Amino acid sequence: MKKSFLMLCVALLSVTVLWAQDKPYMVAFYNLENLFDIYDDPETHDEEFTPEGAKQWNEIKYQRKLSNMERVLFDMAAIQRDYPIVIGVSEIENRSVLEDLISQPKLKGANYRICHFDSPDARGVDVAFLYRADVFKVEGMDNIKLVVDELPDFRTRDLVVMWGTIEDEPFYFLVSHWPSRLGGKEASQFKRDACARQIREIKDSLLAANPATKVIVMGDFNDDATDPSLVRTLGAKGKVKELEVGDFFNPYYSMLRAGLGTLAYQDAWNLFDNICVTENLVNAPEGELRLVKGKKFYGNIFTRPYMLQQEGRYKGYPLRTFVSNNFQNGFSDHFPVYIYIGK
């Protein structure tokens, strides 16, 4: 009897270990909406995010912002009972704020490392990665200047890239924050097209060198998944059945068409936050890591009631840190997005 019980326990333990090994990895992106420190950088226009600035940005507000970001990222991790292996972030001022973020009590357990480079953006905001070195074995990282031929002196966020392996498979990650729609969507379109074109060229060169490389690009694209910059210029398709070798797949295309979004403006939802992957991650052979589909979509948007405006004109919108210069003790004007990869 004791022997049978012991054998049953071993079998159950084996199943548990197997399930843990097969549990998919989460890869996420989150626009942190102006995660600035409180100090004036004389090289950038960050004066409003200082104690003397228009927003009276001080240590108390900064610590509340960090705590709010910690809450969102930890609650995302709770879905899988495991921390995301890679998190792309945008609208962060410098490496220091990321060091403060990953030092928050509920995030310490992930032992996140940082991939960050200072960019030439006038306000001093950058993009970056947080990654778990126990899963993603980094072999290199770099920043790539966004080139807009029509504006040779254009200053904006760099593209940040890192490459390495996950379970011995080659992966290349890219995070970017495309130029805004300032001046109008159509008038500013050429800037976002330039970013999309550059990313597509990077992807094409990577696959030409090694077709096995699985490329994941993410960011706040300031365009929707159905806009020309993503569909035509980046070449990101929204249907798996239409994918050809070397294509990008955008799982947020179908989500946008279903009425879902990550930010709201003038009572309409946009889905500017995207994660696109190469076809070889979607159609990976048996035994290799692949994009995992949920109940309905391949992409996911993370929301919780506490992240929403609960009353007033903007009820249901993302609860942001500030409305004008009025501190809301909110989270971000964007919801985070995530995908799963697994076997």
Protein Blocks (a to p, Z undefined) as FASTA:
>chain_A
ZZmmmmmmmmmmmmmmmmmmmpccddddddeehpacfbdcfkbccklmcfklmnopafkl
mmmmmmmmmmmmmmmmmmnopacfbdcdehifblmlmmmmmmpmklmmnopacdddddfb
fnlpacdddddfklmccfbdcddddddfklmmbccdddddddddeehiacdddddddddf
ehijklmmmmmmmmmmmmmmmmmmmmmmommbccddeddehiafkbmklmmmnopafbfk
lpcehiacdfklmmmmnopafbdeehiacdfbccdddfklmmgcehiacddddfkbmbdc
dddfklpcfedjkgoiacdfbecjacehiabfcdcddddddZZ
